[in-house]
Amino acid sequence: MKHDGKFMIGNDIPDGQGAVTELLAECFDLAYQLRVEAEDNEKSEEEDKDEKDDRADSATDGQLDTSQMETSQAETGQREVQPEMASA
């Protein structure tokens, strides 16, 4: 009854086995498409993250952080001048 991994009735494959085989093939195709799409999404997310990091790095280039500014001002004897509040 089973021949080369297939159930056979004479020279015919039973209808149920044909339907199951088609369904299984469709499942494999869908699983493959999902895997490819997930890999593509992962790559694009990594690229987006890298771009954001690059933009953040370029935005902070040339800027001193506040501790560096305070140290620099203290060394030169300068202090930041605050605008006076307008009195009413």
SVG drawing of the C-alpha trace seen along z (x, -y; Angstrom):
<svg xmlns="http://www.w3.org/2000/svg" viewBox="-10 -98 52 100">
<polyline fill="none" stroke="black" stroke-width="0.4" points="0.0,0.0 2.9,-2.4 5.4,-2.9 8.3,-5.4 6.9,-7.3 3.5,-7.7 0.3,-5.7 -0.8,-4.2 -4.0,-2.5 -2.9,-0.7 -1.2,-3.4 -3.3,-6.2 -2.5,-8.5 -5.5,-8.8 -7.2,-12.2 -6.6,-13.0 -2.8,-12.5 -2.8,-14.8 -4.6,-17.5 -2.3,-17.2 0.8,-17.3 -0.4,-20.5 -1.2,-22.1 2.2,-21.1 3.9,-22.6 1.9,-25.8 3.0,-25.9 6.6,-25.6 6.3,-28.4 4.6,-30.7 7.2,-29.9 10.0,-30.7 8.4,-34.0 8.0,-34.9 11.6,-34.1 12.9,-36.2 10.6,-39.1 11.7,-38.9 15.4,-38.9 14.8,-42.0 13.0,-43.8 15.8,-43.0 18.4,-44.4 16.4,-47.6 15.9,-48.1 19.7,-47.7 20.3,-50.3 17.7,-52.7 19.4,-52.4 22.8,-53.0 21.5,-56.1 20.0,-57.4 23.3,-56.8 25.2,-58.6 22.9,-61.6 23.1,-61.7 26.9,-61.5 27.1,-64.3 24.7,-66.5 27.0,-66.3 30.2,-66.8 31.8,-70.1 29.6,-70.6 31.1,-70.7 29.2,-69.1 28.3,-71.3 31.0,-69.9 33.6,-70.8 32.1,-74.3 32.1,-74.9 35.7,-73.7 36.7,-76.0 35.0,-79.0 36.5,-78.3 40.0,-78.2 39.6,-81.4 37.8,-83.2 34.7,-83.7 31.2,-83.1 28.0,-82.9 26.1,-86.1 22.4,-85.6 20.0,-88.1 18.4,-90.2 14.7,-89.7 12.5,-92.6 10.9,-94.0 7.3,-95.1"/>
</svg>
